[in-house]
Amino acid sequence: MADRLELIAVEEHFMEPSLAQYLGKAASPPAAMHEKLYDFFEVRLAEMDAAGIDRQILSHQSPGSQRLADDVAVEACRAVNDALARVIAERPDRFDGFAMIPTNLPEAAADEMTRAVEEKGLKGVMIHGLNHGEFLDLPRYRPIFARAEALGVPVYIHPAEPDSTVTERYYAPYDQTHSMMTKAAWGFGVEAGTQAVRMIISGMFQDHPDLKILLGHLGEALPFWLWRLDDSFRKPGNPPSDFAEVFRRNFWITTSGFFSDTALACSIETMGAERILFAVDYPYASSKIGADWMRSAPLSDEDRVRIASGNARALLGL
């Protein structure tokens, strides 16, 4: 292994001012977070340099475009993607990005994906949680995934705040007393993991066998659950299932905000190191802590290089 490890962090967030007007309180984080989300060339680069991170793959902050009204969604996504492309053009040595798409208008979303990838050079798309309360396995969203398959780019399924009904029935009153109950501690992973499970059992990947899906946070617990998911869906009363095969073939996972040797070892054993990409989850996790962990995690030299940057280069065509 080379003396210096190249690090490409693939889930690193920003906020675009032109979109903030539609996002309510999500566009006004605490002051320290606000500075990091709206900045590209000062605070962000300084933290990357201090951590030894070579490149960030930028993606818009949750809730992204999944709650935008139809009458503003298309132009709002175009504006964000154009702004992101300008940032990347200013520092192509340090940044690439994932596009936003107006998912509630699936054909328009597919077209914006094509524009963002082919004309603006973005490397895929990120979708934040449910779309207006709907899971993405519903048939009406298939044009999005068909286009991603045709373009050969991944769709990153990122969590967002759970549906209000779910919060009321499952998480109250702790959503008020423990701010992370519906977020990174539990709710985010449950929602994104459920999204992925539904996509697999829907038959989406039989129709689109070359579709590429990214999950953050070391796979939203699915690597740990994979044996039981696969075994249970094979039991009588279920349609024929190849759940584990589909997960291993069509999914990649990232280390965003999940710097655990034990969880990483489970993920490698379940999926193989070639399916795991380094990510920090900037600015919600520390670039330095994540980068230091990646350098010191108990890995072979070959696997460390793969996870740190090699897999990102291959998957995203960097």
TANOR-V38167 format. One record per residue. NEAR is the number of other C-alpha atoms within 10 Angstrom. D_FIRST is the distance of its C-alpha to the first C-alpha in whole Angstrom. Layout:
near & d_first
NEAR & D_FIRST
NEAR & D_FIRST
//
This chain:
near & d_first
9 & 0
7 & 4
5 & 6
8 & 8
18 & 8
19 & 10
27 & 13
27 & 16
30 & 19
29 & 21
29 & 25
25 & 26
22 & 30
21 & 32
24 & 36
20 & 38
13 & 41
12 & 43
21 & 42
15 & 43
11 & 47
18 & 47
15 & 44
9 & 47
9 & 45
14 & 42
20 & 42
12 & 43
11 & 40
8 & 40
9 & 40
9 & 37
14 & 35
15 & 38
17 & 36
19 & 32
23 & 34
16 & 36
15 & 33
18 & 30
12 & 30
10 & 31
14 & 30
21 & 27
18 & 25
12 & 26
17 & 24
21 & 22
14 & 21
12 & 21
17 & 19
18 & 16
22 & 17
17 & 17
22 & 19
24 & 22
21 & 24
25 & 27
27 & 30
26 & 33
21 & 34
22 & 36
20 & 39
28 & 38
30 & 41
22 & 42
20 & 45
21 & 46
14 & 49
13 & 50
8 & 52
13 & 49
24 & 46
22 & 45
15 & 46
22 & 44
24 & 41
19 & 41
17 & 41
23 & 38
28 & 36
17 & 38
15 & 37
26 & 33
22 & 33
13 & 34
18 & 32
21 & 29
15 & 31
11 & 31
13 & 27
12 & 25
11 & 22
18 & 22
22 & 24
24 & 25
29 & 27
31 & 29
31 & 33
30 & 36
30 & 39
30 & 42
27 & 42
21 & 46
16 & 46
17 & 44
17 & 45
17 & 45
22 & 41
22 & 40
17 & 42
23 & 40
30 & 37
21 & 37
16 & 38
26 & 35
22 & 33
12 & 34
11 & 36
19 & 34
18 & 30
26 & 30
25 & 27
26 & 29
25 & 32
26 & 32
26 & 35
22 & 36
27 & 38
23 & 41
19 & 43
14 & 46
13 & 46
14 & 45
17 & 42
22 & 41
19 & 41
12 & 45
9 & 46
13 & 47
20 & 43
18 & 42
18 & 42
24 & 39
24 & 37
18 & 38
19 & 37
24 & 34
18 & 34
12 & 35
16 & 33
18 & 30
25 & 29
24 & 28
23 & 31
23 & 29
21 & 32
26 & 32
26 & 34
24 & 37
18 & 40
21 & 42
16 & 46
11 & 48
10 & 50
14 & 47
17 & 47
13 & 50
9 & 50
13 & 47
18 & 46
14 & 49
12 & 50
14 & 47
16 & 45
11 & 48
9 & 47
13 & 43
11 & 42
14 & 38
18 & 40
25 & 40
18 & 37
17 & 34
12 & 35
13 & 36
23 & 38
22 & 35
25 & 34
18 & 37
23 & 38
27 & 35
21 & 34
15 & 38
21 & 37
23 & 34
15 & 37
16 & 40
16 & 38
20 & 37
19 & 40
15 & 42
14 & 41
18 & 39
18 & 36
13 & 39
12 & 40
17 & 37
14 & 34
17 & 32
23 & 32
21 & 28
23 & 29
23 & 26
27 & 27
29 & 26
24 & 26
28 & 24
24 & 27
25 & 30
17 & 30
24 & 30
22 & 27
16 & 29
11 & 33
19 & 32
13 & 33
12 & 36
15 & 37
16 & 36
13 & 39
14 & 41
17 & 41
15 & 42
11 & 45
8 & 49
8 & 50
10 & 47
10 & 46
11 & 44
17 & 40
15 & 37
20 & 35
20 & 32
12 & 31
16 & 32
21 & 30
15 & 27
17 & 27
18 & 28
20 & 27
26 & 23
25 & 23
27 & 21
28 & 21
24 & 23
23 & 25
19 & 24
22 & 21
15 & 22
15 & 20
10 & 23
18 & 23
21 & 20
15 & 20
15 & 23
24 & 22
16 & 19
12 & 22
19 & 24
20 & 23
14 & 19
22 & 16
17 & 16
22 & 19
29 & 18
30 & 17
30 & 17
33 & 20
30 & 22
23 & 26
26 & 26
21 & 29
15 & 30
16 & 27
16 & 25
25 & 22
17 & 21
13 & 21
24 & 19
25 & 16
14 & 16
14 & 17
24 & 14
17 & 11
10 & 13
16 & 14
14 & 14
17 & 12
10 & 9
12 & 6
11 & 7
17 & 10
23 & 9
21 & 8
22 & 11
25 & 13
25 & 12
23 & 13
21 & 12
22 & 15
25 & 17
13 & 17
11 & 18
18 & 21
18 & 22
10 & 22
11 & 20
//
